[in-house]
Amino acid sequence: MPLDCSAILADACRREQEGGWFEAAALCRQLLADEPHNAAAHHLLGVIALRLGNADSAIDCLRRSLAGDAVPAAYHDDLGCAYFAAHRLEEAAASHRRALELDPECAAAHNNLGKTLRAQGLPAEACSCFRRALALVPDCADAHYNLGNALAALGDKAGAAERFRAALALRPDFADAHVNLGLMLFDAGDYAEAANCYCRALALDPGHAIAHNNLGNVQARRGDLIAATESLERAIRLGPGYIAPRINLGNVILERGAPETALACYESALRLAPDHVEAHQNLGLVRLLLGDFAGGWPEWRWPRPVPPRFVQPEWRGEPLGGAAILLHAEQGFGDILHFVRYVPLVAARGGRVILEVPPELLCLLGGIEGAERVIACGEPLPDFAWHCSLLSLPLAFGTELSTIPARVPYIETPAPSGRILPPAPDRLRVGLVWAGRPQHNRDRYRSLPLAALAPLGRVDGVSFHSLQKGEAAQQIAQHGPALRLDDLGDRLHDFTDTAAAIAGLDLVISVDTAVAHLAGALGKPVWLMLSWIPDWRWLMDREDSPWYPTARLFRQPAYGDWDGVVEQVGQALANLALR
């Protein structure tokens, strides 16, 4: 008795739609045993294989479905999805485009082509595809969500959030949209609402590892390190191959005061992804923090793409024999001021040093020892044979704790542009800096409010002078009187003026900012107020700095305890003022 192929196919389609994938697949195979070239059966079998996660089998079945005449556009589109699942992106894009040639109004193909283009690193082109899909089907939650992802990749976080909200309005149970909306809110600093998004996602999908990871990041940012640890550990249990929570857990464990355990977290991430740059860098930073310079420098400076303007080789300590070498800045002002101490050492290796620095530092560093020429970032580069980032110089020299180039001053005190400090006879002149740039990724740990320094105002025989710049200087109007604080801000036009002001002071008291590095580089006594776990260069469990002989370190006695730091500083300042 011949098979009723139409009935079998209809039954298979019904079972597939009801979730009976294995029964549907069995019916397709039964049909294909009688009709080996049945395109619809091959197509359905391919769709089922794709849903079961077998991309290679799906590709085989879906390619067979294209053998007949008048192939529907959806068959090409589904083949593109199978190629996408197999990470064969060029073939995926070609299949989606073929679907659109057959049916230019196929919204699914526009949406799927957009996903492929975004995966190929083409978010702008992807946006165009998602917008075309939405023009055809405005209530497609997937297209709104995908457009949000593409906009986020382009840096339009507000536009992305709008699209994630649109997706959730259409599909409130869309867990991934809750998660990605949370990411946008996190980046915007709305941590409470970001946490709410992740909790909504977890209510829908308790096994969502990314939501647990992101919730852990929010909890850490809000200072709840125990809850953050629990969330990140759940993410790791749910996603054993998921790298991000291992790195994030290391960061949290570090802030809890267990750097050795943090090392183990980064090492576990590297076992999964041996070339993961962030894991290597964090591993290096913790090793440096613990004083393991030999193990730390190579990890911290793990190979990264060379800036495309540099075709010259990166210098790693070779004799230079009179060759020109460009030393260039890579991070903030503090790092530059810290590492320009190496410029004379490079010159001593036979290099004709060209030092490139931000314009804000050009005047201050223009006459630094060892540099043949100092130029501002953005100026045309002269010819040079080698290049090296300032941050890579400790690696190039194999610096160890015992070989740190600690001679100070290594920056000359410049002449001020005008009178900066008022007279203060018979008083200890102390400069204050209480906050760094808010954009710094560790600013929440390193900065404190000016109000926290009010107890220092009770120390007799001291005049306080603010070296603070930026938003935090606005706190002076309200909290400066408690310290009788002289605001130098409008007299400090650049780092040269700041250096001149420091030269006229007896002491600088600062959080971990560029001003602290400047004071140390000038050989001026500087007291650093440090967080519970400081930046790597201040090491652990010591009051001095091998980098700056004139520095004294005051550390938080417990996580977030600035009051304890201010109390220590106040006692030391009172003793100093009595001398």
N, C-alpha and C positions, 0 to 999 in steps of 0.2 A: 504494500500500500504506500503510495508516494506521500512524502511529508507535506504538510500544509505550511510552507515556509513563511508565508505572511503571518499566519497565526503564531508560529513559534517566535518570529521576530517581535511581534506585538507583545507577546508574553514576556520576552526577555527585556524589552524596553520598560514594561510595567514594573518588573521585579527590580530593575536597575534604579528606577526612580524611587522605589520604596526602600532602597538600601540593601536589597538582596543581591549583592554583587556576584557572589560565587554561583548562585543559582542562575543568574542572568548569563554569566560567562559560560556555564555548562550548556545552556540552551544555544548560545552562539556557536559553540563548538559542534553541537549536534547538527545545527543547520549547515555549517561549513563542511561537515563530512559529506553532506548530500550536494551542496552547492559551493564548491571551493572558491568561487569568484564572487560571492555575494558581498558587495561593497558595504552594505549597511551592517551586516554581521561583523565584518572586519572592523568597521568604524566603532561599533558599540563595544567590541572586545578591547579595542585600543583605549577607549575612554575609561573602561573599567580598570584596565591595567594601570593607567595613569593615576586613577583615584587610589589604587592600592599601592602606589609608590614605585611601580616598576616601569621606569621611563623607557628603558631599552626595549622591553616587550611592547610598550605602547607605540613606540616609533615604528616597530616592525609591522604591527597590525594596521596602524593608520596609513602607512605608506601603501600597504596592500589595498586599502579602501580607495586609493586614488586611481586604481587601474582602469576603472570603468569610464563610460562616457557621462557627460553632464554632471561632473562631480560638484556637489554643493560647496559653497564657500566655507561653511562651517567645518568641513572635513580638513581643509587646509589650515584653518584657524586652530583646530584641535591638534593637528600635527605640530604646529608651531608651539603650542603649549607643552607638548611632549619634548620637543627639542629644548625648550626653555628649562624644563625640569632636569634634563640631562646636561645642562650648562653648555649647550651647543647654540650660542646666541646668534651667530650669523645665519645659521639655518633656520632658527626660530623666526628671525625678522623676515627672511625671505618667504617663509610659509605664510606669515600674517599678511605680508604685502600681496601675495598671490590671492589670498582670500579677499582682500580689498579690491583687487582688480576685477574679481568676479562679482563682488557686491560692495560697492563704495559706501553703502549705508549700513554696513554690518558693524554695529556699535561694539560688539564683543571683540572683533578683530582690531578696531582702533584702540580699545582699552589694552588688549594683550600686546599689540605692537608697542604701545607706550611703556608697558612694563619691561619689555625687552630692551628698548632704547635706554631706559633709565639704568638697567643693569649693565649696559655697554658704556655707561658714563656720559650719556647724552640727555641730561635732564630737561634742557630747553625744548629739544625735539619731542621728548616724552610728553611735556606739558601740552604741546599742540595736539598730540594724539588723544590725550584724555579730554581735552576741551571739545574735540570733534565727537568723541563718544558721548559726552554730556549734552551736546547740541542735539544729538539723535535721541538720547534717552536721559532726560534731565534727572530722573529719580533713581539713577544707578549708583547705589552706595559705594560699590567697588571703585567706580571711576572717580568719585569724589575723594575717596581714601587714597587712591593712587596719585591723583593730582596733588593732594596734600604732601605726599612723600616727595614728589618731584620738586614742588615749590620749596620744601625744606632743604633739599639738596642744592637749590639755587640761593639759599640764604634768606628766603622770604618766609620767616617763621610765622608772622602774623597771618599771611595768606594761607599758609599750611594749616594753622589752627582753625581758620574759618572753614576750610574744606573738611577737616576731620569732624568738626561740629555738624557740618551738613550731612556727612555720612552717618553720624550718630542719630541725627533727626530722622533719617530714613530707616536706620536699623539700630535701635538702642542696645541690642545685644552684641554689637560688633566689638569684641574684646580688643582686637588689634588697634582699632581706631581710638578707643579709650587710652591705650598705652601710648600711642604716638601723639595724641593731644597732650597727654601728661608730659611728654618730652618737650613739646613746645612751651608749655607753661613753666617747666623747670628752667629752661633756658631764659625765659622772661623774668625769672626770679619769684614766680608765684608758687612757692613750694607747697603751701597748704592745698591749693587746688590741684597741683600735680599729684600729690599723694592721694587725693580723692579719686582722681582718674585711675590710678593704679589699683586702688582698692575696688573700684567698680569693675575693672577688668578681672580681678581675682575672684570677685563674687560670681562672675560669669564663667570663669575658667580658673579654678584653684591651682591647676598645674601649669599655668603660664609662667615659664621660667623668666622671660624677659621682664614681665611685670614685677616679679619678686626682686629681680636685680635692680630695676629702676626705683622701686620703692625703697630698697636699701640705700640707694644713692641719695634720695630725698631725706631719709632719716639721718644719714650721716651729715648732710648739709645743715640739718636743723639741730645737730649736736647730740642726737640720740644714738650713740654708737653701739649700745647693746642691741637695740631693736634692729639697727642696720646690719649688725653681724648675723642675727637670726635670719633676716630676709635674704641676705647674700648666700648664706649656707643652704637655705631652701632652694635658691636658684641653682646652686651647684648640684644638689641632689637630684633635682628635676632635669637638669641638662648636664650630664657628666662631661660632655664635650664642649660645653659653653665656656668660652675663655673669659669674657668680660667680668663675670662675678668673681672669678679667682683673683683678677687684678684689683677689682674694687674691694674685695675682702682684705687683700693685702694692705690697701691704703687705710682701711678702717682699723685693722689690727695695729698698724703702725701708729695711728693717732691714739690708740688705747695704750700705747707705751710698750709694745712688744715687737721691736724691730726684727728679732731673729725669727719669730713666727711669720711676720710679714714676708721675709725672704722666702720661706717655704711656700707661701701662696704664689709668689711670682715664679718660683721654680716649677711649681705644678702647672702653671699656665704655659711655661716654655716647653714642658714635656709634651703638651698638646700641639703647640705651635712654635717650633724652635726659632723661627725668625720674627716673632712678634716684637715690633720695635718698642711699644710702650712697656711691655713686660721686661724687656732688657733694660730699658732706661730706669724703670722703677727699681729693679734689682740693683742696678749700679748706684742709684742715689742712696739706697739703704746701706749698701756696703761702704760707700763714702762716709755716711753718717756715723757708721761704726768704726771708722778709721782704717778700713781695708782699702787703701788707695789702689794697690796693685790689682785687686779684683774688681774695683769699682769703676776706674776710668774706662776700660774697654767696654763695659756694659752701658755706662751712661752715654758714651759716644758711639753706640752701636751704629754700624753703617747705615746711612740714610742717603736719599738721592742728592747728588751734588747739584747746587744751583745751576740752572742751564747756562748762565753767562760764563761759567768757569769751565773752560776746556783744559786748563792747566791742571797738573796733578796736585793732589792734596799732600801737603808736607807732613811727614811723620817723624821728623827728627834727623833726617839725613844732613850731612855737611852741605852747605849751600855754595861755598866757593865763590862768593861775590854775586850770586844770582839775586834778582829782585824777587821779593816775596810779599804777597798781599795778605795782611792780617785783617780780617773783617769781623764786624760785630754780628751777633746772631740773636741775642735776647735783649734783656733790659739794661738800663743804665748801670744798675748795681753790678751785674755780671761784667760789664765792660770795665768799670772802675776796678773791679777785683782782679781781672786777668791781664790788664795792660802792664802789670808788673813783669810779665814775661817778655816784653818787647826788647829790653836790653839783652836778654839771654839769646833771643833769636839773632840779634845782630852779632853777638859773640860767636855764633855758629857760622858766620860768614855771610849772613843775609843782608841785603839792602832793603830795609823794611819800609813798606808802604802801609800805613795804618789808616783804615777806613772806619770812621765813626759817625754816629748821628750828628746832624748839624748842631744840636744842643751842647755837644761835648767838644766841638772843634776848637773853640778858643782855649778851653781848659787844657786840652791834651796836645795842643799845637806844638809845644816845645818838649814833649816827653823824650826822655833819654832813649837813644837807640833807634828812633824812627828817622829815616832819611826824609820822609814826606808824610804829612797827615792830611787826608782829604775827607770831605763830607760825603756821606751816603748820597747817591744820586749824581755825583760829579762824574765826568768821563774818567774811566780807569786808565792809568798809564800802562805801559807794557810791564809784564811780570812773568816769571817762570814758574812760580809755585804759589799756592794759596793755602791758608789755614784759618779756620775759625778761631777766635780768641779762646772759645770754650774748649777747643781740642788741644790747646798748648800743654796743659798738664799731662795729657796722655802722650804727646810727642816727646816730652822731657822725662817721662816715667817718674813723675813727682811722687814722693812718699812723704809721710809725716816729717821725717827727719831732714828732707831736702827741700821743703817749701821755701821759695824765695821770699823771705820775710823782711828784707831790708826796707825800712821806711825813713823818711818819706820817699816815695817814688813818683809823686806828682808835686810839682812846684807850686808854692803858694802864689797866686797871681795878685797883681795890684787891683784894688777894687775900683769900680767905676765912679764911686762917690763915697761919702761917709755913710757907713752902715750901722755901726754900733754906737749907742750913746755912751757918755762917760758913766762909769759905775765905780767910784773909788772905794777901796777897802771891801769890796764884795766879790764873791766868787761868781764869775760869769758863766752861765750854763745855757747851752742851746738845747731846745726840745724839738723832737719829732715824734708824733704819736700814731701816725697812720701812713700807709703806703697807698699806691694806686688801687682803687676799688676793683679794677679789672683783673688784677693779679689773681691767679687761681688759688692762692693760699692767703689772700688778704683777710678772710674771715678768721684766720688763726693768728696772723702776725700783728694786726692793728688793734688799737684800743681807743675808747673815747677819751677826749681831753679831760672830761670830768673825773675820770679814774685817777688822774695825776694830782688832784686837788690836795691830798695829804702832803705833797712836797712843798706846798706853799707855807707850811708851818715851820720849815727849816730856816733858821736865822742865818743872816750873812750871805745870802744867795740872791742874785738877780737872774731871772729867767728870760730867755729870748727865744721867740718862736722862729724856727727854720722851716716850719710847715708850709707846704704849698698845696694847691688843689682844693677839693671839696671840703676836706677835713678842717681847713683853716677857718671855715665859717663858724666853727665851734668856739672860736676865741671870744666873740662878742658876748656869749653867755657865760662861758666857763673860764675865760682868761683872768678875770679879776681875782679869783681865788689864789692865783699864782703871781699876781701883779706882773702879768706876762707882757713883755715888750714884743709886739708883732713886727717882725722884720720883713714880712711877706712882700710888701710893695716896694721894698728896697732890693729884693733878690730877683734880678731880671734873668739870670742864667746861672749855670753851675760855677762860673767864674766868681760871681758875686757871692754865692753860697760858700765857696772855698775861702774867699777873703773874710767873710763873716766868721767862719770857723776858726780862722787863724787868730782872730781877736778874742776868742773865747778861751776859757780855762778848761772846759769840759763840754762834750756833747752827750746827751742822753737821748737814745733813739730806739725805736723798734727797728726791725730788719728791713731797712730801705737803702736806697742809693746814698742818702746822706751819711748813713753809718759807714758805708764803704769809703766814701769820700774823706770822712774824718780819719779813718784808719789809714788811708793812703797818704794823707798829709802828715801822719805821725802825731795827730792830736789825740789826747785821751778821750776815749769813747766808751760809754757804758751802753750795752745792748740789752734791751728788754725782750726776752725770747719766749716763744710759746712752749708748751709742754713738750712737743716734738718739733724742733726747729728745722730750718733749712740745713741741708747736709753739711755745709761748710763750717757750722758752729759745733759740730760733733756732739757727743753726749758726755754728761757727767764731768764737766770741767768749767772753771770760771775764767780761763784765759783762752786766747785764740792763737794757734800757731801761724795763722795768716797775718794777724795784726798784733804786734807786740804791745801796742798801747790800749788794746781793748780789754774790757772786763765784762763778763757775761752774767746776766741775772735771769735765771730760768724760772718758769712757772713751777711751783712745787706740786701742782696737780693740774689736770686738764682744765683749761679755761680760767685758771686762777690768776688773774691780773692783780688782784688786791695783794696777794702774797708777793708778787714781783715789786709792786710799788712800795710795800713795806720794807723790803730788802734795800731798795734803792734809797729810800728816805733815811734809813739808818746809816748807810754808807756815805750819803751826802752830808749828813749832820757831822759825821766824823771828819770828813774832808774839810768842811767849812771851819772847823775849830783849829785846823793847823795854821 
